[in-house]
Amino acid sequence: MRYINPVLVIPRPPARIIPGAVHLPAFFTPTEQEELVNQARELARKAAGTPVAMRRPKVGHGQMDAWLLSLGWFWATNPYRMVREVDGHPVPPIPENFQAIADNVMATAREIDPLVGPTPKIETALVNFYPPGKGMGQHVDAEEKSDNAVVSLSFGQDTIFRIAGRDTLLLSGDVVVFGGPARRAKHGVLGARKGTSDLLDGRLNITMRQMEGS
Ligand SMILES: O=C(O)CCC(=O)C(=O)O
């Protein structure tokens, strides 16, 4: 008998995780997922070999497990700061399609929980790649002055997203938004679950944010 993954048959309706944080399952079609993953690959390829290349940032005395590519503004560590260029090399710009994606996501998220707040003007984005089994520890996104929401897209292997102690299973094509009272909530992801994706050997996450303003 064919094995059916229960996760694929259990209904996953859009849901408020905590006030201001919303989970939108299967927001992207498989074709859109493939296009966005290919776009991320191309962005990483273009930056490769430059001072703004995708990298595993050093944090404190350690190094992150995830590979990060900064767009719009570069997320520098030790000390944490956002910069426009690295060694005279400009940070790759925000791709043109990102704002429209954020607009669509936020319109849908507001229907679930208006507390997610206004749509961010996408001025910076992180493309995070997690090899199988790797995740990101709990942290607060504090570098941006804007209190507008973070829009976070997931592709490839499954993971558990944890925010304010609440766990949400993320599958490829899912989106999470955290704004309003959840904007500075502690969050992170557990290890990308090996063998759960035909799209990617690992997990890709794109977070879109506003830097300045309200
Ligand atoms: O990979 C994720 O879903 C979360 C990424 C994240 O927390 C961040 O980039 O600040």
PDBQT file of the ligand as one rigid body, heavy atoms in Angstrom, charges set to zero:
ROOT
HETATM    1  O1  LIG A 301      14.320  30.481   8.590  1.00  0.00    +0.000 OA
HETATM    2  C1  LIG A 301      13.373  31.020   9.140  1.00  0.00    +0.000 C 
HETATM    3  O2  LIG A 301      12.210  30.673   8.942  1.00  0.00    +0.000 OA
HETATM    4  C2  LIG A 301      13.615  32.134  10.146  1.00  0.00    +0.000 C 
HETATM    5  C3  LIG A 301      14.714  33.078   9.759  1.00  0.00    +0.000 C 
HETATM    6  C4  LIG A 301      14.938  34.138  10.764  1.00  0.00    +0.000 C 
HETATM    7  O3  LIG A 301      14.497  34.024  11.870  1.00  0.00    +0.000 OA
HETATM    8  C5  LIG A 301      15.677  35.342  10.437  1.00  0.00    +0.000 C 
HETATM    9  O4  LIG A 301      16.195  35.480   9.314  1.00  0.00    +0.000 OA
HETATM   10  O5  LIG A 301      15.756  36.228  11.324  1.00  0.00    +0.000 OA
ENDROOT
TORSDOF 0
